[in-house]
Structure formats: structure tokens, C-alpha cells
Amino acid sequence: MGVKDHRANAFIERFETCNQETLHDVSIEIKTESKKRENAKFSREPYRTTQCLI
């Protein structure tokens, strides 16, 4: 886990593309994995998402 920044959801983490530690916006999203409507409510999973802010 990265170092917490002073902004709400910002963390300093290693960015794999440039191999440097940069500021990231970190959040949790609930994603539905099933394409079938009747199974959708059973196939939701939390995913940690990051977006580089540099």
C-alpha cells in the first residue's frame, strides 16, 4: 500500500509504466461480472482502482 497524501483519496504508489512513485487517486468500485441479467446480483465484486494523477 502506498503513502497517504493530504488529499481525500490520494496515495503515492509505484506506477508500473514509468517505474516511479507518483500520486494516484484510489477508490473501490463494485463491478458486475456476469452478463446474464438473472445472475447479475450474485456476481458483483469489489475492485480497487487507481488512476495516476501525474
TIVO-2410 file (N, C-alpha, C; in nm, 3 decimals):
# residues 54
REC num residu      c1      c2      c3 atome chaine
REC   1      M   0.085  -0.118   0.000     N      A
REC   1      M   0.000   0.000   0.000    CA      A
REC   1      M   0.089   0.122   0.000     C      A
REC   2      G   0.044   0.228  -0.064     N      A
REC   2      G   0.122   0.349  -0.077    CA      A
REC   2      G   0.113   0.439   0.045     C      A
REC   3      V   0.178   0.551   0.037     N      A
REC   3      V   0.178   0.652   0.142    CA      A
REC   3      V   0.061   0.746   0.120     C      A
REC   4      K  -0.015   0.776   0.226     N      A
REC   4      K  -0.133   0.863   0.216    CA      A
REC   4      K  -0.090   1.006   0.192     C      A
REC   5      D  -0.155   1.073   0.098     N      A
REC   5      D  -0.131   1.213   0.067    CA      A
REC   5      D  -0.234   1.297   0.141     C      A
REC   6      H  -0.220   1.428   0.140     N      A
REC   6      H  -0.311   1.517   0.210    CA      A
REC   6      H  -0.448   1.528   0.143     C      A
REC   7      R  -0.463   1.486   0.018     N      A
REC   7      R  -0.592   1.490  -0.050    CA      A
REC   7      R  -0.676   1.368  -0.014     C      A
REC   8      A  -0.806   1.377  -0.033     N      A
REC   8      A  -0.901   1.275   0.014    CA      A
REC   8      A  -0.865   1.132  -0.025     C      A
REC   9      N  -0.857   1.100  -0.152     N      A
REC   9      N  -0.833   0.962  -0.196    CA      A
REC   9      N  -0.698   0.947  -0.264     C      A
REC  10      A  -0.602   1.031  -0.230     N      A
REC  10      A  -0.473   1.029  -0.299    CA      A
REC  10      A  -0.370   0.951  -0.219     C      A
REC  11      F  -0.298   0.865  -0.290     N      A
REC  11      F  -0.190   0.786  -0.233    CA      A
REC  11      F  -0.070   0.796  -0.327     C      A
REC  12      I   0.049   0.786  -0.270     N      A
REC  12      I   0.169   0.779  -0.352    CA      A
REC  12      I   0.203   0.632  -0.368     C      A
REC  13      E   0.202   0.584  -0.492     N      A
REC  13      E   0.227   0.444  -0.522    CA      A
REC  13      E   0.321   0.433  -0.641     C      A
REC  14      R   0.382   0.315  -0.654     N      A
REC  14      R   0.468   0.290  -0.769    CA      A
REC  14      R   0.381   0.275  -0.893     C      A
REC  15      F   0.415   0.350  -0.997     N      A
REC  15      F   0.345   0.344  -1.123    CA      A
REC  15      F   0.425   0.254  -1.216     C      A
REC  16      E   0.368   0.141  -1.255     N      A
REC  16      E   0.441   0.039  -1.330    CA      A
REC  16      E   0.490   0.087  -1.466     C      A
REC  17      T   0.415   0.173  -1.532     N      A
REC  17      T   0.453   0.218  -1.666    CA      A
REC  17      T   0.584   0.296  -1.666     C      A
REC  18      C   0.598   0.389  -1.572     N      A
REC  18      C   0.720   0.470  -1.568    CA      A
REC  18      C   0.815   0.428  -1.456     C      A
REC  19      N   0.777   0.327  -1.376     N      A
REC  19      N   0.858   0.274  -1.268    CA      A
REC  19      N   0.901   0.381  -1.168     C      A
REC  20      Q   0.809   0.472  -1.136     N      A
REC  20      Q   0.833   0.576  -1.037    CA      A
REC  20      Q   0.717   0.580  -0.938     C      A
REC  21      E   0.742   0.638  -0.823     N      A
REC  21      E   0.634   0.659  -0.725    CA      A
REC  21      E   0.565   0.790  -0.758     C      A
REC  22      T   0.436   0.783  -0.790     N      A
REC  22      T   0.359   0.901  -0.829    CA      A
REC  22      T   0.229   0.906  -0.750     C      A
REC  23      L   0.163   1.019  -0.754     N      A
REC  23      L   0.037   1.040  -0.685    CA      A
REC  23      L  -0.076   0.971  -0.762     C      A
REC  24      H  -0.159   0.894  -0.691     N      A
REC  24      H  -0.270   0.820  -0.752    CA      A
REC  24      H  -0.400   0.850  -0.677     C      A
REC  25      D  -0.510   0.851  -0.751     N      A
REC  25      D  -0.643   0.855  -0.693    CA      A
REC  25      D  -0.685   0.709  -0.676     C      A
REC  26      V  -0.719   0.669  -0.554     N      A
REC  26      V  -0.751   0.529  -0.524    CA      A
REC  26      V  -0.896   0.520  -0.479     C      A
REC  27      S  -0.971   0.423  -0.536     N      A
REC  27      S  -1.110   0.404  -0.497    CA      A
REC  27      S  -1.148   0.257  -0.510     C      A
REC  28      I  -1.265   0.224  -0.458     N      A
REC  28      I  -1.320   0.089  -0.469    CA      A
REC  28      I  -1.446   0.098  -0.556     C      A
REC  29      E  -1.454   0.011  -0.656     N      A
REC  29      E  -1.571   0.006  -0.744    CA      A
REC  29      E  -1.635  -0.132  -0.732     C      A
REC  30      I  -1.767  -0.137  -0.735     N      A
REC  30      I  -1.839  -0.264  -0.741    CA      A
REC  30      I  -1.869  -0.291  -0.888     C      A
REC  31      K  -1.817  -0.403  -0.938     N      A
REC  31      K  -1.836  -0.438  -1.079    CA      A
REC  31      K  -1.917  -0.567  -1.089     C      A
REC  32      T  -2.005  -0.571  -1.188     N      A
REC  32      T  -2.084  -0.690  -1.215    CA      A
REC  32      T  -2.011  -0.770  -1.321     C      A
REC  33      E  -1.981  -0.895  -1.289     N      A
REC  33      E  -1.903  -0.978  -1.381    CA      A
REC  33      E  -1.990  -1.059  -1.476     C      A
REC  34      S  -2.111  -1.092  -1.436     N      A
REC  34      S  -2.198  -1.173  -1.520    CA      A
REC  34      S  -2.272  -1.087  -1.622     C      A
REC  35      K  -2.283  -1.136  -1.743     N      A
REC  35      K  -2.358  -1.066  -1.848    CA      A
REC  35      K  -2.507  -1.104  -1.845     C      A
REC  36      K  -2.541  -1.211  -1.774     N      A
REC  36      K  -2.679  -1.257  -1.766    CA      A
REC  36      K  -2.753  -1.178  -1.659     C      A
REC  37      R  -2.869  -1.125  -1.693     N      A
REC  37      R  -2.946  -1.041  -1.601    CA      A
REC  37      R  -2.986  -1.115  -1.473     C      A
REC  38      E  -3.026  -1.241  -1.486     N      A
REC  38      E  -3.074  -1.315  -1.369    CA      A
REC  38      E  -2.961  -1.347  -1.269     C      A
REC  39      N  -2.835  -1.347  -1.313     N      A
REC  39      N  -2.723  -1.376  -1.225    CA      A
REC  39      N  -2.646  -1.251  -1.182     C      A
REC  40      A  -2.682  -1.137  -1.234     N      A
REC  40      A  -2.604  -1.015  -1.211    CA      A
REC  40      A  -2.591  -0.980  -1.062     C      A
REC  41      K  -2.698  -0.994  -0.986     N      A
REC  41      K  -2.692  -0.955  -0.845    CA      A
REC  41      K  -2.601  -1.046  -0.763     C      A
REC  42      F  -2.568  -1.164  -0.816     N      A
REC  42      F  -2.481  -1.258  -0.744    CA      A
REC  42      F  -2.336  -1.248  -0.790     C      A
REC  43      S  -2.309  -1.169  -0.893     N      A
REC  43      S  -2.174  -1.166  -0.950    CA      A
REC  43      S  -2.103  -1.032  -0.931     C      A
REC  44      R  -2.148  -0.954  -0.834     N      A
REC  44      R  -2.083  -0.826  -0.808    CA      A
REC  44      R  -1.962  -0.846  -0.717     C      A
REC  45      E  -1.851  -0.783  -0.754     N      A
REC  45      E  -1.727  -0.795  -0.678    CA      A
REC  45      E  -1.664  -0.657  -0.660     C      A
REC  46      P  -1.600  -0.633  -0.545     N      A
REC  46      P  -1.530  -0.505  -0.528    CA      A
REC  46      P  -1.392  -0.510  -0.594     C      A
REC  47      Y  -1.356  -0.402  -0.660     N      A
REC  47      Y  -1.226  -0.389  -0.724    CA      A
REC  47      Y  -1.159  -0.260  -0.679     C      A
REC  48      R  -1.034  -0.268  -0.646     N      A
REC  48      R  -0.955  -0.150  -0.611    CA      A
REC  48      R  -0.905  -0.090  -0.742     C      A
REC  49      T  -0.937   0.036  -0.765     N      A
REC  49      T  -0.894   0.102  -0.888    CA      A
REC  49      T  -0.803   0.219  -0.854     C      A
REC  50      T  -0.706   0.242  -0.939     N      A
REC  50      T  -0.615   0.355  -0.922    CA      A
REC  50      T  -0.603   0.431  -1.051     C      A
REC  51      Q  -0.581   0.560  -1.040     N      A
REC  51      Q  -0.558   0.644  -1.157    CA      A
REC  51      Q  -0.444   0.739  -1.124     C      A
REC  52      C  -0.342   0.738  -1.209     N      A
REC  52      C  -0.226   0.823  -1.187    CA      A
REC  52      C  -0.268   0.969  -1.205     C      A
REC  53      L  -0.227   1.054  -1.111     N      A
REC  53      L  -0.265   1.195  -1.117    CA      A
REC  53      L  -0.154   1.283  -1.177     C      A
REC  54      I  -0.045   1.223  -1.219     N      A
REC  54      I   0.064   1.299  -1.279    CA      A
REC  54      I   0.047   1.305  -1.430     C      A
***
